Amino acid sequence: MKHVFLINPRAGKGDRAARLQAMANRLAAVHDLEVSCLLTDRPGAAESLARALAETGEPLRLYVCGGDGTLHEAANGIAGYSNAAMTVIPAGTGNDFLKNFGPDAAKFTDPENLWDGPDFPLDLIDCSGRLCLTIACSGIDARIADSVHRYGRLLSGRGSYLLSVAVNFLCKPIGRRWRVELDGEVIEDDFALVSVCNGRYYGGGSMPVPQARMDDGVLETILVKNVPKATFARLFPAYSAGAYRKFPHIARVVTARQVTITACPGEEDIVTCLDGESFRSREVRLGLSDKRVRFFGPAGCSPNATAR
């Protein structure tokens, strides 16, 4: 069994690579394991490295050391490979994926809790051929997240977030006119956002659909209609807390196997974020992936610990 620490040295604040490599060396020495470390050197590297390891066919335990974006890449690399399982040692800024595990999330910081832990399959969202672990969001929230990444080159994390909110929320309209198809039902309307949920958290802790579970073979889609900015600002805290039932005239949750979002003529491209990684397109096709990813964690942990 190979144990590989896949380290993103640029994740989070500061270079944590030396500390993570020391963890790997200690794990190898204490338990007489075959442990190695690989460092990513560019966007997309975690996916290609993870896939190359899985393709060897050797039994593999992959420790993804980074944030949600690095985890997203690694999942796309090993999904569907029965010989490979992954976990995460959080080194990012948001680490929304681990929030699904509730109090056990803290245990993932120490590989002693991970190396011999049980593995279990997790569902994935297929988004136009790209795989997503937690939430695929399209709309105002995705546009803000996308701009944060771009403005982050110029400002600090807090500064880039505030600038992104100002540009996308204060200076531009919230809604976009889309055609949304849900298992054959077609809705054309002005939407603030449409999010397909496998997990429960994104955007630094927002939990739009609290009943979403990561291993039940079901995806939950929340549709939020366009509303005036003042109304959206007033209702967003309830949306983030999973209280969408408080405004049924605006928000709706649907269990659908296939969801297609198409930008109507004259509208801008749709911005979609998958586990925090964004892309633009005229049409987004989403559904449950026929591939699953094997994940391992501390004994007794559950990816549905906070579901309700």
Buried (B, 14 or more C-beta within 10 A) or exposed (E): EBBBBBBBBBBBEEEBBEEBBEBBEEBBEEEEBEBEBBBBEEEEBBBBBBBEBBEEEEEBBBBBBBBBBBBBBBBBBBBBBEBBBBBBBBBBBBBBBBBBBBEBBEBBBEBBBBBEBEBBBBBBBBBBEBBBBBBBBBBBBBBBBBBBBEBBEEBEEEEBBBBBBEBBBEEEEBBBBBBBBBEEEEBEBBBBBBBBBBBBBBBBEBBBBBBBBBBEEBBBBBBBBBBEEEBBEEBBEBBBBBBBEEBEEBBBBBEBEBBBBBBEEEBEEBBBBBBBBBBBBEEBBBBBBEBBBBBBBBEEBBBBBBBE
